[in-house]
Amino acid sequence: MFEFLRGYFSTDLAIDLGTANTLIYSRGKGIVLNEPSVVAIRHDRENHGKKVIQAVGLAAKAMLGRTPGNITAIRPMKDGVIADFTITEQMLKYFIRQVHESRLLSPSPRIIICVPCGSTQVERRAIRESALGAGARQVFLIEEPMAAAIGANLPVREATGSMVVDIGGGTTEVGVMSLGGLVFASSVRTGGDKFDEAIINYIRRNYGMLIGETTAEQIKKEIGSAFPGSEVREIEVKGRNLSEGVPRTFTISSNEILEALTDPLNNIIGTVHQVLEQTPPELGADIAERGMVITGGGALLRDIDRLLIEETGLPVLIAEDPLTCVVRGCGQALEDIDKLGVVFTSD
């Protein structure tokens, strides 16, 4: 009876539990939360170093790289899967409480969560159990390429091939859908985080300067590109000089960032080629005609569509509002939960 009451007062949720950001879609309301997947933990010295959650989301992201010794800001998701089970559960619990107005009973919603198509059974079980631990009464899993395709309004239930390239923070998911199922999908653990890492390593190697993740992300957003452009943009960057050990300012150009991003971009192109090679010829003909759709935060990298057109010779479209595409698709699956049963992964 008590469980029924908790369920009655809870709103069903669709969650895109991403490496970089967590987005939540509430049934009948739309997207109600979009926060970084970051948790700041304080080690309470008075209680024998007991871990206490200091901040979650935006407040915690602002602390990355700026915390004192007793506080650590961590990202509990790595490469699209759970790296720290306990912290992920606490983060989910915090986000679920945030989107429920009723404070009388602890919420017990039905939840749909996106999982990378390349995740193992163990990783999927960890995601399911962390959601159950956070208060969900029932958990459904949907593979990211399918959610991204539904969110991009591709005709996934029809007998035509639809191809999606979802470039997230931790993984890039490439999938071909037809008749409400994934025909072939591949996942590579390369995404926005690897882009940032490549920029940090390039600057360290070529300038002898050390910059943080936040600065690397800013450089990527402002002057990063995936294809040589006619216009060369520059940005002034502050970092620590490794030989002198003091902060310095230097200027870096968009061409250098393009060079830095070559390896991670080649990984993504390789995965796209692999999926195209494995696609049945009839569906391949549909994709040649209608092209592929890019979703996820990586779709915002300048000229990524031009790079894929150049490498595959196929039409390439960038989805409308690519950052929220996966959670919107997940939300549509939530609204049609009874009709779309086939899109959920049974594991």
N, C-alpha and C positions, 0 to 999 in steps of 0.2 A: 504493500500500500504506500509506504513511504517513498519507495523507489519510483512508483507510478507518479506520485505528486511531484517529485523532483524532475521527472521527465516531462510532465505536463507544463511546468513553469520554465522549461528550458527551450531555447530556440536551436533548431538543427543548424550545424555549421559545416562549411567547406573550408579546409585549411591548406594553403600552399606553404608547407614548412620548408622554407628555402635556406640555403647556406648563408646567403647575405640578408634576406628579408623574410619575415613571416607575414602573410596576408590572410585575413579571415573574411569569408563571405557568410552573411547571416541570411537564413531563408526568409524571403519576402522583403528584405531590407537592402540587399546588395553588399558591397565591400564596406565593412565597418572598422577594419583595423589594418594598418600597413606600417609595421615597425621593424627595425633591424633585429636580426636574430643574435643579439648580444646580451650577455648577463654579467653584471659586476658582482663579485663575491667578496665579502669582508671576512677576514679571519679574526674572530673575536678572541683577543688575547686573554681576556678575563675568564672565558669559558674553555680553557685548554685548547685554544685554536679552532673552536667550532666554526664551521662555515655558515655565514648568514648572507642571504641575498640582499645586496645594497640597492641595486637598480636593474631594471630590465628595459630593453628596447632602445629608444632614442637617447634617454638619459645615460644608459650604459655605453652606447656607442661613442658619446662625447668624451667618455673616460678612456677609450682605447689609447694606449701608449702614453697616458698622462697620470697613471695611478701611483699612490704612495705604496710602500712595501706591504702593508696589510690588506690592500685591495687588489684583486686581479679581475680585469675585464676579459672574459673569454667568449668565444663563439662555439656553442655546444654542437653545432652541425658542421660537418666537414665533408666535402665532395657529395653533398646531397643526402648524406646519411648521418645517423647519430654518432657523435664522437664521445659525448658524455651523457649517459642515460639519465642520471639523477637530475642534472641541471636542466636537460631538455624537458623533463616531466614538470619541473618547477616553473619553467618558462611558459609551457603550454597552459598550466594551471592559472598562471597570472593573466595570460592573454584571454583565456576563456572567461575568467571572472570579469575582466574589463569590458567585454562585449555583452554581458548580461546585466540588465538594470536591477533585476530582483536580487536583493541581498538577504532575503529571509531564509531561503534554502540554497545550499550549494548546488550549482547547476549540474545537470546530468544529460547533456545533449547527445543526439546521434551525430557522428562526425565522419566526413569524407576527407581523407588526406592523400595528397599526391606523393607518389614514390618514383624514384628514377627507374627506368626500365632495366638498367643493368644491376640493380641492387639484388643482393642475395636473399634467401629465405630468412636467414638470421637477422639481417638488417631490416627486413620488412616486419618481422616479428617484434623487433625492438621499437619500431615506430608505432605499431599497433598497441603494444603494451604500455608505452609511455603515454599514449592518448587515453587508454583505459585508466591508467594511474592518475591522470590529470582530471578524471571525473566523467569521461564519456561512458554512456551506457551501451553503445554499439559503435563499432568502427569499420568503415569501408575503405578500401585502398583503390586508387585509380592511378594508372601509369601516366607519367607527365606528358609524353607526346600526345596521348589521347585527350587529356584535359586541355592541352594547348590548342589542339585541332578544333575541339568543341568551342573554346573561347574565341578562336579566330573565325568562327562561323563557317568552317569547312563541312561539306556534306558527308560526314563520317558514316552515316547509316546507309548511304546509297552504294550501288555497285560500281563505284568509280574510285580511282586511286587519289588519295590526298596525301601530300607530303609536308611534314613540318620539321623545322630545325629550331629547337628551343635551347638558346644559349643562356644558361643561368649563372649563378655565382660560383657553384662548385662543379657542375656537370653540363655537358652539352648532350641533349637528347635528340636523336634523329629518328623519325618513324614514318612508315607508310601505312595508312589506314584504309580499310574498305569494309563495307557491310557491318559496321559497328565494332570492328575488332582490329587489332594491330597485325598486319600481314608480316612486316619485318621491322625491327627496331634495333638501334645500337646506341650505346651510351659511352661517352669518353669523359674521363674525370679532368676536363679542361673547361674553364669558364672564366668569369670575371676575376676571380681570385688569382688564377694563373697569369692573367694579363698584368695584374698589379705586381705579382712576384717577378715577372719578366722585366718590368720597368725598373723595379728596385735593383735587380741584378745587373741590368745594363748600365744604370747610373753608377753603381758601385765599381763596375769593371772599367768604365770609360772615363769617369770623372773623379774616382777616388772619394766619392761622397756617399753618405748613408742617409737615406730618407725613410720615413715610416709608411705604413700601409695607407693611412688617410691621405698623405701627400701624393702617393702613387695613384690612388683612385681619382684624386682631383686632376692630375696630369692627364690621365686616360680620358676623363670626361671632357676636358677643355681642348686638348689638341690631339688626342688619340685618333688614328684612322687605320683602316684595313687595306686601303688602296692608295697608290701615289696620286696626289691631287696637284692641280696647277698652282694652288696657293700654299705657301709654306707659313705655318703659324708658329709662334714662339711663346714660351711662358717662363716667367722668372720663378725659380725654385729655391727654397731654403733647406739646407741640410747640414749634417756634420761632416767636416773634412776628416777623413780617416787618418791621414798622416799627421796633421796638426792637432787634431782632437778638439777643434773649435767650430762653432757654427759659421757657415759661409753661404753666400747667395750666388747662384749661377743661372745661366739661361740655356734652355733646351728646345730643340725644334721638333715639329711634327714628323719630319722625315726620320729623325733618330728614333722616335717612339714607334714609327712604322717598322723600323729595323728590329727594335726590341721585341715587337709582338709577332715576328715572323714564325717562330716555333709553335706557340700555342694556336695560331691561326691555321698553320699547316696540319696540326692534329685534327682540327675541326673539319677541314676540307677532306682529309683522309677518311674520316668517319662518314661524311656525306657520300663520297665515292663508293665506300664499302656498301652502304645501304642501297644505292642506285644499282650496283652490280648484282645484289641479291633480290631485287624487286622483279616479280614476274613480268614478262614482256607486255601483257595487256595493260597492267597497271602503269608500267613504265611509259606506255603511249599516252595515258591520261595525264601523267606528270609532265611529259614533254609538251603537252598542249596547255595545261593549266599552271604549271610551275610549282614552286615550293614557297612556303610561307615561313618567315623568320619571326620567332617570338622570344620573350625573355629580355633581361637587361642588356645582354650582349648585342641585341638588335639595334641598340642606340649608338653603338660604335660607328663612327662616321664611315660611310662607303662599304660597309660589310656586305650589302646587297650587290654592289658592283664587283666585289671580289668573287662572290659565288657565281654571278653571271659569267664572269671571265673564266672561272675554273670548270664550270659544268656546261655552259652554253644553254642553260635552261632559263625560263622566266623566273624572276625572284621578286616576291612582294614582302614588305615589312608589315606585320599585323598592326592594326589600330591599337594604340596604347599597349605596346608589347609587354611592359612590366606587369600588367595586371591580367594578361591573357590567360595564364594557367589557372589563376584563382577564379576568373569569370567562367571558364570552362568547367571547373570543379563545381562552381555554384549552379550552373545549368544542369549538371548531372544530379545535384542535390534536389533541385526543383522537380526534375523528372525521374526521381529515384526508382519509381516502380516501372517506368517504361524503359529506362536505360540499363536495366540489370546486367546486360551483356558486357557493358564497358568496364565493369569493376573486376579487379583481379581477384581470383578465388583464394590466393594465398593469404 
